[in-house]
């Protein structure tokens, strides 16, 4: 029985994580200051889920980055492809340009 080696402890479940950004983990990766290691550890928990997918042929977790739901693929299309669609949005405003001098040359 490989129930305990599958994502979330269930067997026969396939999960596709569709992210607007090019890398997974959203706010955990981009929004948590490096001086908060206890919060950043959540990234390790997510990574462990992806690593477990090789342990089972009955379940999988897949990541698709650089996909803007609603612009590149309509929500109705996702609803026709999946049994369940969960939309989880973070703060979209953080990616907006401020139009201030030096904005394009700042590093960090």
Short mmCIF file of the C-alpha atoms (twelve columns), coordinates in Angstrom:
data_MODEL
# 
_entry.id   MODEL 
# 
loop_
_atom_site.group_PDB 
_atom_site.id 
_atom_site.type_symbol 
_atom_site.label_atom_id 
_atom_site.label_alt_id 
_atom_site.label_comp_id 
_atom_site.label_asym_id 
_atom_site.label_seq_id 
_atom_site.Cartn_x 
_atom_site.Cartn_y 
_atom_site.Cartn_z 
_atom_site.pdbx_PDB_model_num 
ATOM 1   C CA . UNK A 1   0.000   0.000  0.000   1 
ATOM 2   C CA . UNK A 2   1.604   3.253  -1.150  1 
ATOM 3   C CA . UNK A 3   -1.079  5.494  0.340   1 
ATOM 4   C CA . UNK A 4   1.396   7.132  2.705   1 
ATOM 5   C CA . UNK A 5   3.930   7.966  -0.012  1 
ATOM 6   C CA . UNK A 6   1.534   9.952  -2.206  1 
ATOM 7   C CA . UNK A 7   0.843   13.696 -2.072  1 
ATOM 8   C CA . UNK A 8   -1.212  14.552 1.008   1 
ATOM 9   C CA . UNK A 9   -1.433  10.854 1.906   1 
ATOM 10  C CA . UNK A 10  -4.076  10.062 -0.733  1 
ATOM 11  C CA . UNK A 11  -3.807  7.634  -3.614  1 
ATOM 12  C CA . UNK A 12  -5.030  8.239  -7.161  1 
ATOM 13  C CA . UNK A 13  -4.951  12.043 -7.049  1 
ATOM 14  C CA . UNK A 14  -3.246  14.179 -9.676  1 
ATOM 15  C CA . UNK A 15  -2.601  17.844 -8.872  1 
ATOM 16  C CA . UNK A 16  -1.581  20.494 -11.389 1 
ATOM 17  C CA . UNK A 17  -0.305  23.711 -9.839  1 
ATOM 18  C CA . UNK A 18  -0.671  26.572 -12.319 1 
ATOM 19  C CA . UNK A 19  1.252   29.709 -11.361 1 
ATOM 20  C CA . UNK A 20  1.425   33.155 -12.966 1 
ATOM 21  C CA . UNK A 21  5.064   33.509 -11.893 1 
ATOM 22  C CA . UNK A 22  7.869   31.385 -13.393 1 
ATOM 23  C CA . UNK A 23  8.649   29.558 -10.130 1 
ATOM 24  C CA . UNK A 24  6.436   27.867 -7.537  1 
ATOM 25  C CA . UNK A 25  5.594   28.851 -3.953  1 
ATOM 26  C CA . UNK A 26  4.331   32.398 -4.650  1 
ATOM 27  C CA . UNK A 27  4.318   34.552 -1.537  1 
ATOM 28  C CA . UNK A 28  6.511   32.124 0.377   1 
ATOM 29  C CA . UNK A 29  9.310   32.657 -2.143  1 
ATOM 30  C CA . UNK A 30  8.770   36.314 -3.038  1 
ATOM 31  C CA . UNK A 31  7.039   37.858 -0.054  1 
ATOM 32  C CA . UNK A 32  8.788   36.560 3.063   1 
ATOM 33  C CA . UNK A 33  11.845  38.377 4.325   1 
ATOM 34  C CA . UNK A 34  14.998  36.250 4.612   1 
ATOM 35  C CA . UNK A 35  15.174  37.000 8.346   1 
ATOM 36  C CA . UNK A 36  12.041  34.878 8.909   1 
ATOM 37  C CA . UNK A 37  13.471  31.353 8.518   1 
ATOM 38  C CA . UNK A 38  10.574  29.700 10.335  1 
ATOM 39  C CA . UNK A 39  8.186   31.004 7.657   1 
ATOM 40  C CA . UNK A 40  10.584  30.222 4.815   1 
ATOM 41  C CA . UNK A 41  10.588  26.583 5.987   1 
ATOM 42  C CA . UNK A 42  7.155   26.300 4.383   1 
ATOM 43  C CA . UNK A 43  9.005   26.332 1.052   1 
ATOM 44  C CA . UNK A 44  10.728  23.111 2.134   1 
ATOM 45  C CA . UNK A 45  7.343   21.566 2.915   1 
ATOM 46  C CA . UNK A 46  6.086   22.398 -0.583  1 
ATOM 47  C CA . UNK A 47  9.269   21.016 -2.141  1 
ATOM 48  C CA . UNK A 48  8.783   17.764 -0.232  1 
ATOM 49  C CA . UNK A 49  5.387   17.334 -1.892  1 
ATOM 50  C CA . UNK A 50  6.979   17.612 -5.345  1 
ATOM 51  C CA . UNK A 51  9.735   15.190 -4.349  1 
ATOM 52  C CA . UNK A 52  7.212   12.567 -3.221  1 
ATOM 53  C CA . UNK A 53  5.643   12.342 -6.670  1 
ATOM 54  C CA . UNK A 54  8.371   9.949  -7.845  1 
ATOM 55  C CA . UNK A 55  7.445   7.504  -5.099  1 
ATOM 56  C CA . UNK A 56  4.019   6.684  -6.516  1 
ATOM 57  C CA . UNK A 57  2.600   5.792  -9.887  1 
ATOM 58  C CA . UNK A 58  -0.913  6.434  -8.581  1 
ATOM 59  C CA . UNK A 59  -0.619  10.176 -7.862  1 
ATOM 60  C CA . UNK A 60  1.278   13.191 -9.144  1 
ATOM 61  C CA . UNK A 61  1.918   16.882 -8.601  1 
ATOM 62  C CA . UNK A 62  2.891   18.945 -11.655 1 
ATOM 63  C CA . UNK A 63  3.952   22.590 -11.852 1 
ATOM 64  C CA . UNK A 64  3.139   24.879 -14.794 1 
ATOM 65  C CA . UNK A 65  4.704   28.328 -14.470 1 
ATOM 66  C CA . UNK A 66  4.292   31.546 -16.471 1 
ATOM 67  C CA . UNK A 67  0.594   30.841 -17.000 1 
ATOM 68  C CA . UNK A 68  -1.835  33.699 -16.426 1 
ATOM 69  C CA . UNK A 69  -5.268  32.167 -15.861 1 
ATOM 70  C CA . UNK A 70  -7.905  34.320 -17.484 1 
ATOM 71  C CA . UNK A 71  -5.488  35.755 -20.039 1 
ATOM 72  C CA . UNK A 72  -3.550  32.805 -21.468 1 
ATOM 73  C CA . UNK A 73  -6.123  30.163 -20.612 1 
ATOM 74  C CA . UNK A 74  -9.761  30.849 -19.783 1 
ATOM 75  C CA . UNK A 75  -11.141 29.656 -16.455 1 
ATOM 76  C CA . UNK A 76  -13.901 27.866 -18.366 1 
ATOM 77  C CA . UNK A 77  -11.250 25.760 -20.149 1 
ATOM 78  C CA . UNK A 78  -9.703  24.709 -16.829 1 
ATOM 79  C CA . UNK A 79  -13.154 23.845 -15.497 1 
ATOM 80  C CA . UNK A 80  -13.716 21.586 -18.495 1 
ATOM 81  C CA . UNK A 81  -10.359 19.819 -18.002 1 
ATOM 82  C CA . UNK A 82  -10.404 19.265 -14.227 1 
ATOM 83  C CA . UNK A 83  -12.798 17.786 -11.675 1 
ATOM 84  C CA . UNK A 84  -11.908 20.554 -9.204  1 
ATOM 85  C CA . UNK A 85  -10.391 24.011 -9.801  1 
ATOM 86  C CA . UNK A 86  -9.178  26.049 -6.835  1 
ATOM 87  C CA . UNK A 87  -8.206  29.670 -7.459  1 
ATOM 88  C CA . UNK A 88  -5.791  31.167 -4.936  1 
ATOM 89  C CA . UNK A 89  -4.755  34.722 -5.668  1 
ATOM 90  C CA . UNK A 90  -2.096  36.709 -3.904  1 
ATOM 91  C CA . UNK A 91  -1.479  40.418 -4.084  1 
ATOM 92  C CA . UNK A 92  -1.358  41.268 -7.774  1 
ATOM 93  C CA . UNK A 93  -0.603  44.951 -7.130  1 
ATOM 94  C CA . UNK A 94  2.938   44.181 -5.932  1 
ATOM 95  C CA . UNK A 95  4.029   43.546 -9.533  1 
ATOM 96  C CA . UNK A 96  2.829   46.916 -10.842 1 
ATOM 97  C CA . UNK A 97  5.307   49.505 -12.005 1 
ATOM 98  C CA . UNK A 98  5.667   52.655 -9.930  1 
ATOM 99  C CA . UNK A 99  7.017   54.804 -12.799 1 
ATOM 100 C CA . UNK A 100 9.736   56.378 -10.648 1 
ATOM 101 C CA . UNK A 101 13.269  57.294 -11.759 1 
ATOM 102 C CA . UNK A 102 15.701  54.382 -11.471 1 
ATOM 103 C CA . UNK A 103 12.995  51.735 -11.267 1 
ATOM 104 C CA . UNK A 104 14.463  49.750 -14.164 1 
ATOM 105 C CA . UNK A 105 18.018  49.845 -12.826 1 
ATOM 106 C CA . UNK A 106 17.464  48.808 -9.204  1 
ATOM 107 C CA . UNK A 107 18.941  45.469 -8.180  1 
ATOM 108 C CA . UNK A 108 17.998  43.230 -5.327  1 
# 
